[in-house]
Amino acid sequence: MLIFTRYMKKKGSVYLLLLVFHSCFGFFLYGQEELRPRQQPPVPDGWKEDPFVETVPVPVLTRPEQKTGFLLFSRPVTEPVYKNTHPLPQERTKKIKIFATPGEFEPITFSIYPARDLNNLHVSISALKGKAGKIPEENLDIRLVTYWNIRYPYWISEGTYRNVPELLEKVTVNDVKKEECQRYWIIAHIPEYAKEGLYRGEIKIKDDNMREPVILPVECKVLGFVLKKDPHKHYSAYFSQLERQYRDIPDSLYEKAVNNELKAMRDYGLDMFPSITLSSDGDHAFVSDKMKNFIDKMLKMGFSGPAPVDGEQVVIAILEKYEGLVWKPHWKLDRMPSDSFYQRVTNVFRDFIKEWKQKKWPEVYLNAADEVDPSVRDFGVRVYQAVKEAGVKTYITKSSTDKDAKRYSPYVDAWCSQPFDVPYEKAVSGNYEYWCYPNHVAGERKNRHIMMKGGRMTYGFGFWRSGYTVLIPWHWRWITSDNPFEYINARAAPCGMRMDENGNIIPAVYWECFREGYDDERYIYTLEQAIAEREGSDKCAALVKESVKLLRNIWDSIHVQPKYMDTGMWPSEEFNEYRWEIARYITALLKYPPEKKVIAPSVLPDILKDDRY
């Protein structure tokens, strides 16, 4: 019914009859439920679009393309496709090729540039089959990259927006306007049991004006090894109170929604607890019953510590109840609280950590006061001192290079900064842990090149090169209004994953790029582990030497940046080229038996040596 009412005011009766036909009989004709893209919320009055400006000339279609009415093109996942994108001649594609390992998620993407309106466009993919077996259709999740009007260029921009690729929606049929690009993003999950070999299938593309579908062949090379994860590095994310995250989910769907959320977090590489927000009455710090259940589920699903715990609400509650002070952003207080306030902070968190430990939950790292302004440094320092006196480890959203950092340093276990702001040598010195919350790729900046290409670099090669141990961006799924799909008319542009009415996750396109970075880092570590296990072997000494040389060359080629934006990095094509070279050496090394049992460090010492082979 929603499909009918969505178009009733815009289309005539003939169109409505066609729409009824496709809604009622689409499943029988195409073998799938009819799902269309979500509607765009209206742009508020007075807002002005800051559009993406395309400089590439309009493509000239070949005769076969003129016959179908569109051309197919493919570009790296870190390069965005806008509605008004014009494909480059070399981006035309007649076949999609990917490679992946058992258990890995790998995107299959292609785009359609339509030279005419496409009515009831359907895209489907077959199972990928080979001599070694098959990758079934249920492991090939077809998504459409949908465009949304979002505050631009920043999450808090006022009065300006841009129509950008944001979500990967489950869409089975779509009406496409002439010259408005559509990007399809198939999330291929290679089965863990998949055997090494070449798997082939095909994508079918058809609309109402075509007698026969266009066939786009797909090839997937499954590699003969499973990726290892660096045990020294962890991926987390900020995650608000459950009551806020699930406020529109009916009780009947709550369990399903939570399970889907946690499964998605694991699928996207999160291994460490997302942030846990504490509640307080001013005398106690506690987690809600729902949060306790959430923690238990996380432990069962394989999440580990440390647990980043947000204790800011506790400090605020004590401040308001006993000091009569009102919290302001970045803790800009009207006056300093009394000495007894800090003792209360210690007492409350001492009781909290005792109860937490009794449950045998993972070790806590507490963020007691987020981004404290330098003008109230003494307040921030004393709060962190009070928390440490309660016997709780801390992480602080502050750079260790800030002018006031030295005052905090006795009470800090982990510095959590937005950029990678200290050099590798300091990050691995062992004096502190260094975490990063790379908000510029996860929601604060709305430039798609920064979020997608900068995001992949931040999560993969850049993370490896940084020496940092934790990534914890704001935000996994942040909602700023009653409508989770409202990106303009709210207090700020939200970010991250969305959740549909049935408790299913709708991925944000840049989180797909983060996952590609996560896999880049796993490819690196898998090679490092293979090298470490075979060092000293006479049988493959030359190969070990070549493998280290490859990693050294990659290490040296990375232009180290505090924040990976949209410049100063390799061309997007080189990410997968490096990954392929790494995979070749892994495959070659694994043909030789390991010489020893060892856990490789995040960066092999030989990579850092000044001498060169």
C-alpha positions as CSV (number, residue, x, y, z in Angstrom):
1,M,0.0,0.0,0.0
2,L,2.9,2.4,0.7
3,I,4.1,1.9,-2.8
4,F,0.7,3.1,-4.2
5,T,0.3,6.1,-1.9
6,R,3.9,7.1,-2.5
7,Y,3.2,7.8,-6.2
8,M,-0.6,8.5,-6.2
9,K,-0.3,12.3,-6.3
10,K,2.5,12.3,-8.9
11,K,1.4,9.7,-11.4
12,G,-1.7,9.1,-13.6
13,S,-4.1,6.2,-13.5
14,V,-2.2,4.2,-16.2
15,Y,0.9,4.3,-14.2
16,L,-1.0,3.3,-11.1
17,L,-2.3,0.3,-12.9
18,L,1.2,-0.7,-13.9
19,L,2.4,-0.1,-10.4
20,V,-0.4,-2.3,-9.0
21,F,0.5,-5.0,-11.5
22,H,4.2,-5.0,-10.5
23,S,3.4,-4.8,-6.8
24,C,1.0,-7.8,-6.9
25,F,2.8,-10.0,-9.4
26,G,6.4,-8.8,-9.2
27,F,7.3,-11.7,-6.9
28,F,6.0,-14.3,-9.4
29,L,7.7,-12.6,-12.4
30,Y,11.0,-11.9,-10.8
31,G,11.2,-14.3,-7.9
32,Q,11.7,-11.6,-5.3
33,E,9.7,-9.3,-3.1
34,E,9.3,-5.8,-4.6
35,L,11.3,-3.3,-2.5
36,R,11.8,0.3,-3.7
37,P,14.1,3.0,-2.4
38,R,12.9,5.1,0.6
39,Q,11.4,8.5,0.1
40,Q,13.6,11.5,0.7
41,P,12.4,13.9,3.4
42,P,11.6,17.4,2.1
43,V,14.4,20.0,2.2
44,P,13.6,22.7,4.8
45,D,12.8,26.2,3.5
46,G,15.8,28.4,3.1
47,W,18.3,25.7,2.6
48,K,20.6,25.9,-0.5
49,E,22.1,22.9,-2.3
50,D,25.9,22.8,-2.7
51,P,26.0,20.3,-5.5
52,F,28.7,18.0,-6.6
53,V,30.2,19.5,-9.8
54,E,31.1,17.0,-12.5
55,T,33.9,18.0,-14.8
56,V,34.1,14.8,-16.9
57,P,32.3,15.2,-20.3
58,V,29.0,13.5,-21.0
59,P,29.8,10.0,-22.3
60,V,29.0,9.0,-25.9
61,L,27.3,5.7,-26.0
62,T,28.3,2.9,-28.3
63,R,25.7,1.2,-30.5
64,P,25.1,-1.7,-28.1
65,E,24.7,0.8,-25.3
66,Q,22.3,2.9,-27.3
67,K,20.3,-0.2,-27.9
68,T,20.0,-0.9,-24.1
69,G,19.8,2.8,-23.2
70,F,22.6,2.7,-20.6
71,L,26.2,2.0,-20.1
72,L,27.8,0.0,-17.3
73,F,30.9,1.2,-15.5
74,S,32.9,0.3,-12.4
75,R,35.2,2.2,-10.2
76,P,37.0,1.4,-6.9
77,V,34.8,1.3,-3.9
78,T,36.6,4.3,-2.3
79,E,35.5,6.5,-5.2
80,P,32.0,7.8,-4.9
81,V,29.4,7.8,-7.6
82,Y,27.0,10.7,-7.5
83,K,23.7,11.1,-9.4
84,N,25.3,13.4,-11.9
85,T,28.6,11.4,-12.3
86,H,29.9,10.9,-15.8
87,P,32.0,7.8,-16.2
88,L,35.4,7.9,-17.6
89,P,36.1,5.8,-20.8
90,Q,38.4,3.4,-19.0
91,E,35.7,2.8,-16.3
92,R,33.4,1.0,-18.8
93,T,33.1,-2.6,-17.8
94,K,32.1,-5.9,-19.4
95,K,33.1,-8.1,-16.4
96,I,33.5,-7.8,-12.7
97,K,36.5,-9.5,-11.0
98,I,37.2,-9.8,-7.3
99,F,39.3,-12.0,-5.0
100,A,38.7,-12.9,-1.4
101,T,39.3,-15.4,1.3
102,P,37.0,-17.8,3.1
103,G,34.8,-15.9,5.6
104,E,35.6,-12.5,4.1
105,F,33.1,-9.9,3.0
106,E,34.0,-8.4,-0.4
107,P,32.0,-5.8,-2.4
108,I,31.0,-6.4,-6.0
109,T,30.1,-3.0,-7.4
110,F,29.1,-1.6,-10.7
111,S,27.1,1.5,-11.8
112,I,24.6,2.3,-14.5
113,Y,24.7,5.5,-16.5
114,P,21.2,5.8,-18.1
115,A,20.7,7.6,-21.4
116,R,17.0,7.2,-21.0
117,D,14.4,6.7,-18.2
118,L,14.5,3.2,-16.8
119,N,11.2,1.9,-15.6
120,N,11.0,-0.9,-13.1
121,L,14.7,-1.7,-13.2
122,H,15.5,-5.1,-11.8
123,V,19.0,-6.3,-10.9
124,S,19.7,-9.9,-9.9
125,I,22.8,-12.1,-9.4
126,S,23.2,-15.8,-9.8
127,A,25.1,-18.1,-7.5
128,L,28.9,-18.1,-8.2
129,K,29.9,-21.6,-9.3
130,G,33.2,-23.4,-9.9
131,K,34.9,-26.8,-9.9
132,A,35.5,-26.3,-6.1
133,G,31.8,-25.7,-5.3
134,K,29.6,-22.6,-5.2
135,I,28.9,-19.3,-3.4
136,P,25.0,-19.4,-3.0
137,E,22.7,-16.5,-3.8
138,E,22.0,-16.0,-0.1
139,N,25.6,-15.0,0.4
140,L,25.3,-12.3,-2.3
141,D,23.4,-9.4,-0.8
142,I,22.3,-6.9,-3.5
143,R,22.1,-3.3,-2.4
144,L,21.4,0.0,-4.1
145,V,23.5,3.0,-3.1
146,T,20.8,5.6,-2.4
147,Y,21.3,9.3,-2.4
148,W,20.3,11.5,0.6
149,N,20.2,15.3,1.1
150,I,22.6,15.8,4.0
151,R,24.1,18.9,5.7
152,Y,27.2,19.8,3.9
153,P,30.2,20.2,4.2
154,Y,30.0,19.4,8.0
155,W,27.5,17.6,10.2
156,I,26.6,21.0,11.9
157,S,26.5,23.1,8.7
158,E,23.6,25.5,8.6
159,G,21.7,26.4,5.4
160,T,23.7,24.2,3.0
161,Y,23.3,20.6,2.0
162,R,24.5,18.1,-0.7
163,N,22.8,15.1,-2.3
164,V,25.3,12.3,-1.5
165,P,25.6,8.5,-1.7
166,E,24.9,7.4,1.9
167,L,23.0,4.2,2.4
168,L,23.0,0.7,0.9
169,E,19.3,-0.1,0.7
170,K,17.7,-3.4,-0.1
171,V,16.0,-2.5,-3.4
172,T,14.6,-5.0,-5.9
173,V,12.9,-2.7,-8.3
174,N,13.6,1.0,-9.1
175,D,12.6,3.8,-11.5
176,V,15.6,5.7,-12.8
177,K,15.6,9.1,-14.4
178,K,17.7,9.8,-17.5
179,E,21.3,10.7,-16.7
180,E,21.0,9.9,-13.0
181,C,23.6,7.2,-12.1
182,Q,22.7,4.2,-10.0
183,R,25.4,2.2,-8.2
184,Y,24.7,-1.3,-7.1
185,W,26.7,-2.8,-4.3
186,I,26.6,-6.5,-3.8
187,I,28.1,-7.6,-0.5
188,A,29.6,-11.0,-1.2
189,H,30.1,-13.1,2.0
190,I,32.5,-15.9,1.0
191,P,31.4,-19.0,3.0
192,E,34.0,-20.2,5.6
193,Y,33.9,-23.6,4.0
194,A,34.6,-22.3,0.5
195,K,37.5,-24.0,-1.2
196,E,40.2,-22.4,-3.2
197,G,39.3,-21.8,-6.8
198,L,37.6,-19.7,-9.5
199,Y,33.9,-19.1,-9.1
200,R,31.7,-17.6,-11.9
201,G,28.3,-16.2,-12.1
202,E,26.3,-13.4,-13.8
203,I,24.4,-10.2,-13.0
204,K,21.2,-9.6,-14.9
205,I,20.0,-6.1,-15.6
206,K,16.5,-5.5,-17.1
207,D,13.8,-2.9,-17.2
208,D,10.3,-2.8,-18.8
209,N,11.6,-1.6,-22.2
210,M,14.0,-4.5,-22.7
211,R,13.1,-7.9,-24.1
212,E,16.2,-9.5,-22.8
213,P,18.4,-8.6,-19.8
214,V,21.9,-7.3,-20.1
215,I,24.3,-9.9,-18.7
216,L,27.4,-8.8,-16.7
217,P,29.7,-11.7,-15.9
218,V,31.2,-12.0,-12.4
219,E,34.4,-13.8,-11.4
220,C,35.5,-14.4,-7.9
221,K,38.9,-16.0,-7.1
222,V,38.7,-17.6,-3.6
223,L,42.2,-17.8,-2.1
224,G,43.4,-20.8,-0.1
225,F,43.9,-19.2,3.3
226,V,41.9,-17.6,6.0
227,L,42.7,-14.1,7.2
228,K,44.1,-13.6,10.7
229,K,43.4,-10.7,12.9
230,D,46.1,-8.7,14.7
231,P,45.5,-9.5,18.4
232,H,47.2,-6.2,19.4
233,K,44.7,-4.0,17.6
234,H,41.0,-3.4,18.3
235,Y,38.0,-1.9,16.6
236,S,35.2,-0.3,18.5
237,A,32.7,2.5,18.1
238,Y,30.7,4.9,20.1
239,F,27.1,3.7,20.6
240,S,24.5,5.8,22.5
241,Q,22.1,4.6,25.2
242,L,20.0,1.7,24.2
243,E,16.8,3.6,25.0
244,R,17.8,6.1,22.4
245,Q,18.9,3.6,19.8
246,Y,15.8,1.4,20.0
247,R,13.2,4.0,20.9
248,D,11.1,3.3,17.7
249,I,11.5,-0.5,17.8
250,P,8.4,-2.3,19.1
251,D,9.0,-4.7,22.0
252,S,8.2,-7.7,19.7
253,L,11.2,-6.7,17.5
254,Y,13.6,-5.7,20.2
255,E,15.5,-9.0,20.5
256,K,15.7,-9.3,16.8
257,A,17.0,-5.8,16.4
258,V,19.7,-6.2,19.1
259,N,20.9,-9.5,17.6
260,N,21.0,-8.0,14.1
261,E,22.9,-5.0,15.4
262,L,25.5,-7.0,17.2
263,K,25.9,-9.4,14.3
264,A,26.5,-6.4,12.0
265,M,29.1,-5.0,14.4
266,R,31.0,-8.2,14.3
267,D,30.6,-8.5,10.5
268,Y,32.1,-5.0,10.1
269,G,35.2,-5.9,12.2
270,L,34.2,-4.6,15.7
271,D,35.8,-7.0,18.2
272,M,36.0,-4.7,21.3
273,F,32.9,-3.6,23.2
274,P,31.2,-0.5,21.7
275,S,30.9,2.3,24.2
276,I,28.8,1.6,27.3
277,T,26.9,4.6,28.7
278,L,26.3,4.6,32.4
279,S,23.2,6.0,34.1
280,S,23.2,7.7,37.5
281,D,20.9,9.2,40.2
282,G,23.8,11.2,41.6
283,D,24.6,8.6,44.3
284,H,25.2,5.5,42.1
285,A,26.6,4.6,38.7
286,F,24.8,1.7,37.0
287,V,23.9,0.0,33.8
288,S,20.3,-0.5,32.9
289,D,18.8,-4.0,32.8
290,K,18.7,-3.7,29.0
291,M,22.3,-2.8,28.9
292,K,23.2,-5.8,31.2
293,N,21.4,-8.1,28.7
294,F,23.3,-6.3,25.8
295,I,26.6,-6.9,27.5
296,D,25.8,-10.6,28.1
297,K,24.9,-10.9,24.4
298,M,28.1,-9.2,23.3
299,L,30.2,-11.7,25.4
300,K,28.3,-14.6,23.8
301,M,29.0,-13.2,20.3
302,G,32.7,-12.9,20.9
303,F,33.2,-9.3,21.8
304,S,36.1,-8.7,24.2
305,G,37.5,-6.0,26.4
306,P,38.6,-3.6,27.3
307,A,35.1,-2.0,27.7
308,P,35.1,1.7,26.9
309,V,32.6,3.1,29.4
310,D,31.1,6.6,29.2
311,G,30.8,7.9,32.8
312,E,30.1,11.5,31.9
313,Q,26.4,11.2,32.8
314,V,27.4,10.1,36.3
315,V,29.7,13.1,36.8
316,I,26.9,15.4,35.5
317,A,24.3,13.8,37.9
318,I,26.6,14.3,40.9
319,L,27.4,17.9,39.8
320,E,23.7,18.8,39.4
321,K,22.5,17.1,42.6
322,Y,25.1,18.2,45.1
323,E,26.6,21.3,43.5
324,G,23.6,22.9,41.8
325,L,25.7,23.3,38.6
326,V,24.3,22.8,35.1
327,W,26.4,21.0,32.6
328,K,27.4,22.9,29.5
329,P,29.2,21.6,26.3
330,H,32.9,20.9,27.0
331,W,32.3,21.4,30.7
332,K,32.4,25.2,30.7
333,L,31.3,25.7,34.3
334,D,30.1,28.9,35.9
335,R,32.2,28.0,39.0
336,M,34.4,25.2,40.3
337,P,32.7,22.6,42.5
338,S,33.6,22.0,46.1
339,D,36.2,19.5,47.3
340,S,33.5,17.1,48.5
341,F,32.3,16.7,44.9
342,Y,35.5,14.9,43.9
343,Q,35.2,12.6,46.8
344,R,31.7,11.7,45.8
345,V,33.0,10.9,42.3
346,T,35.6,8.5,43.8
347,N,33.0,6.9,46.0
348,V,30.4,6.4,43.3
349,F,32.9,4.9,40.8
350,R,34.6,2.7,43.5
351,D,31.2,1.1,44.2
352,F,30.5,0.8,40.5
353,I,33.8,-1.0,39.6
354,K,33.3,-3.4,42.5
355,E,29.9,-4.5,41.2
356,W,31.2,-4.6,37.6
357,K,34.1,-6.9,38.6
358,Q,31.8,-9.2,40.5
359,K,30.0,-9.9,37.2
360,K,33.4,-10.8,35.7
361,W,32.9,-8.5,32.7
362,P,35.9,-7.2,30.7
363,E,38.2,-4.6,32.1
364,V,36.8,-1.1,32.1
365,Y,38.4,2.0,30.6
366,L,36.4,5.0,31.8
367,N,35.9,8.3,29.9
368,A,34.8,10.5,32.8
369,A,34.5,13.9,31.1
370,D,34.4,14.2,27.3
371,E,36.6,16.9,25.6
372,V,37.0,19.1,28.6
373,D,37.7,22.7,27.6
374,P,41.2,24.0,28.6
375,S,39.6,26.9,30.5
376,V,38.4,24.3,33.1
377,R,41.5,22.2,33.1
378,D,41.7,22.0,36.9
379,F,38.2,20.6,37.1
380,G,39.0,18.0,34.4
381,V,42.3,17.0,36.1
382,R,40.6,16.5,39.5
383,V,37.8,14.4,38.0
384,Y,40.3,12.1,36.4
385,Q,42.3,11.9,39.6
386,A,39.1,11.0,41.5
387,V,38.4,8.2,39.0
388,K,41.9,6.8,39.3
389,E,41.6,6.9,43.1
390,A,38.5,4.7,42.7
391,G,40.7,2.0,41.1
392,V,39.4,2.5,37.6
393,K,41.4,2.6,34.4
394,T,40.8,5.7,32.2
395,Y,40.8,6.8,28.7
396,I,40.6,10.5,27.9
397,T,39.3,12.2,24.7
398,K,42.3,14.5,24.5
399,S,45.6,14.6,22.6
400,S,48.7,13.8,24.6
401,T,50.3,16.8,22.7
402,D,47.8,19.4,24.1
403,K,49.3,22.1,26.3
404,D,47.4,20.9,29.4
405,A,48.0,17.2,28.7
406,K,50.9,17.0,31.2
407,R,48.6,17.8,34.1
408,Y,46.3,14.9,33.1
409,S,49.0,12.4,32.4
410,P,49.3,10.8,35.9
411,Y,45.6,9.8,35.7
412,V,45.4,8.6,32.1
413,D,45.8,5.0,30.8
414,A,44.9,5.7,27.2
415,W,45.0,8.9,25.2
416,C,42.1,9.0,22.8
417,S,42.6,11.7,20.1
418,Q,40.8,12.4,16.9
419,P,43.9,12.3,14.7
420,F,46.9,10.0,14.8
421,D,48.8,12.8,16.5
422,V,52.0,11.1,17.8
423,P,54.6,9.4,15.7
424,Y,54.8,5.6,15.5
425,E,57.8,5.4,17.9
426,K,55.9,7.2,20.6
427,A,52.7,5.3,20.1
428,V,54.5,2.0,20.7
429,S,56.7,3.2,23.5
430,G,54.5,1.5,26.1
431,N,54.1,4.5,28.4
432,Y,50.4,4.8,27.5
433,E,47.9,3.3,25.1
434,Y,47.0,5.4,22.1
435,W,43.5,5.3,20.8
436,C,41.9,7.2,17.9
437,Y,38.4,8.4,17.3
438,P,38.5,9.3,13.6
439,N,35.4,11.4,13.5
440,H,36.3,13.1,10.2
441,V,35.6,9.9,8.3
442,A,32.7,8.7,10.4
443,G,30.3,11.6,10.4
444,E,31.7,15.1,11.1
445,R,32.9,15.8,7.6
446,K,30.4,14.9,4.8
447,N,32.9,14.9,1.9
448,R,32.5,11.4,0.4
449,H,36.1,11.2,-0.8
450,I,37.3,11.8,2.8
451,M,34.8,9.4,4.3
452,M,35.4,6.6,1.8
453,K,39.0,6.8,0.7
454,G,40.3,8.4,3.8
455,G,38.2,6.0,5.8
456,R,39.7,2.9,4.2
457,M,43.2,4.3,4.7
458,T,42.5,5.1,8.4
459,Y,41.1,1.7,9.1
460,G,43.8,-0.3,7.3
461,F,47.2,0.7,6.1
462,G,47.1,4.0,8.1
463,F,46.1,2.2,11.3
464,W,49.0,-0.3,10.8
465,R,51.4,2.5,10.2
466,S,50.3,4.6,13.2
467,G,51.1,2.2,16.0
468,Y,47.8,3.0,17.7
469,T,45.9,0.1,19.2
470,V,42.2,1.1,19.1
471,L,39.9,2.8,16.7
472,I,36.6,4.1,18.3
473,P,34.8,6.5,15.9
474,W,31.7,8.6,16.6
475,H,29.4,6.9,15.6
476,W,28.2,3.4,14.7
477,R,24.6,4.6,14.4
478,W,23.7,8.1,15.6
479,I,20.1,9.4,15.5
480,T,19.3,13.1,15.9
481,S,15.5,13.3,15.4
482,D,12.4,11.2,15.6
483,N,13.0,10.3,12.0
484,P,16.2,8.3,11.6
485,F,16.3,9.2,7.9
486,E,16.2,12.9,8.5
487,Y,19.6,14.3,7.7
488,I,18.9,18.0,7.5
489,N,15.9,19.1,9.6
490,A,17.4,18.1,13.0
491,R,19.9,19.5,15.4
492,A,22.8,18.0,13.4
493,A,23.2,15.6,10.5
494,P,23.1,12.1,11.9
495,C,25.6,9.4,10.8
496,G,26.4,5.7,10.6
497,M,24.2,2.7,10.0
498,R,20.4,2.9,10.0
499,M,17.9,0.4,11.1
500,D,14.7,-0.3,9.3
501,E,11.2,-0.9,10.7
502,N,11.9,-4.7,10.9
503,G,15.0,-4.4,13.0
504,N,17.4,-4.9,10.0
505,I,20.6,-2.9,9.6
506,I,20.9,-0.7,6.5
507,P,24.6,-0.1,6.0
508,A,26.2,3.3,5.5
509,V,28.4,3.2,2.4
510,Y,31.5,4.5,4.1
511,W,31.3,1.7,6.8
512,E,31.8,-0.6,3.8
513,C,35.0,1.2,3.0
514,F,36.0,1.0,6.7
515,R,35.6,-2.8,6.5
516,E,37.8,-2.8,3.4
517,G,40.4,-1.1,5.5
518,Y,39.9,-3.6,8.3
519,D,40.5,-6.4,5.8
520,D,43.6,-4.6,4.4
521,E,45.1,-4.7,8.0
522,R,44.2,-8.4,8.3
523,Y,46.0,-9.2,5.0
524,I,49.1,-7.4,6.3
525,Y,49.0,-9.2,9.6
526,T,48.4,-12.6,8.0
527,L,51.5,-12.1,5.9
528,E,53.4,-10.9,9.0
529,Q,52.3,-14.0,10.9
530,A,53.4,-16.3,8.0
531,I,56.8,-14.6,8.0
532,A,57.3,-14.8,11.7
533,E,56.5,-18.5,11.8
534,R,59.0,-19.2,9.0
535,E,61.9,-17.0,10.0
536,G,65.1,-19.1,10.1
537,S,63.8,-21.7,7.7
538,D,66.4,-22.7,5.1
539,K,63.6,-23.9,2.7
540,C,62.0,-20.5,2.2
541,A,64.6,-18.0,3.4
542,A,64.6,-16.1,0.1
543,L,60.8,-15.9,0.1
544,V,60.8,-14.6,3.7
545,K,63.2,-11.9,2.6
546,E,61.1,-10.9,-0.4
547,S,58.0,-10.8,1.8
548,V,59.6,-8.5,4.3
549,K,60.9,-6.3,1.5
550,L,57.3,-6.0,0.1
551,L,56.0,-4.8,3.5
552,R,58.9,-2.4,3.9
553,N,58.1,-0.9,0.5
554,I,54.5,-0.5,1.5
555,W,55.5,1.0,4.9
556,D,57.8,3.5,3.2
557,S,55.2,4.4,0.5
558,I,52.6,5.5,3.1
559,H,52.4,9.3,3.4
560,V,51.8,9.4,7.2
561,Q,49.1,11.9,8.1
562,P,47.3,12.7,11.4
563,K,44.0,12.6,9.5
564,Y,43.7,10.8,6.2
565,M,41.5,13.0,4.1
566,D,41.2,13.0,0.3
567,T,44.8,13.8,-0.7
568,G,48.3,12.5,-0.1
569,M,47.3,8.8,-0.6
570,W,47.8,6.3,-3.3
571,P,45.4,6.2,-6.3
572,S,42.3,4.2,-5.2
573,E,43.3,1.3,-7.5
574,E,46.5,0.7,-5.6
575,F,44.7,-0.5,-2.4
576,N,43.7,-3.7,-4.0
577,E,47.0,-4.0,-6.0
578,Y,48.9,-3.9,-2.7
579,R,46.4,-6.4,-1.2
580,W,46.9,-8.7,-4.1
581,E,50.7,-8.6,-3.8
582,I,50.4,-9.4,-0.1
583,A,48.0,-12.3,-0.9
584,R,50.5,-13.7,-3.4
585,Y,53.2,-13.8,-0.8
586,I,50.9,-15.3,1.8
587,T,50.0,-18.1,-0.6
588,A,53.6,-18.8,-1.4
589,L,54.8,-18.9,2.2
590,L,52.0,-21.2,3.4
591,K,53.3,-23.9,1.1
592,Y,56.2,-24.3,3.6
593,P,55.6,-25.7,7.1
594,P,56.1,-23.2,10.0
595,E,59.4,-23.4,11.9
596,K,58.0,-22.2,15.2
597,K,54.9,-21.2,17.2
598,V,54.9,-17.4,17.6
599,I,52.5,-14.5,17.8
600,A,53.7,-11.8,15.4
601,P,53.8,-8.2,16.5
602,S,51.7,-5.6,14.7
603,V,54.8,-4.5,12.8
604,L,57.7,-6.9,12.3
605,P,61.1,-5.6,13.6
606,D,62.7,-6.2,10.2
607,I,60.3,-3.7,8.6
608,L,61.7,-1.0,10.8
609,K,65.4,-1.7,10.2
610,D,67.4,1.0,8.5
611,D,69.2,-1.4,6.3
612,R,67.6,-2.5,3.1
613,Y,67.8,-5.8,1.3
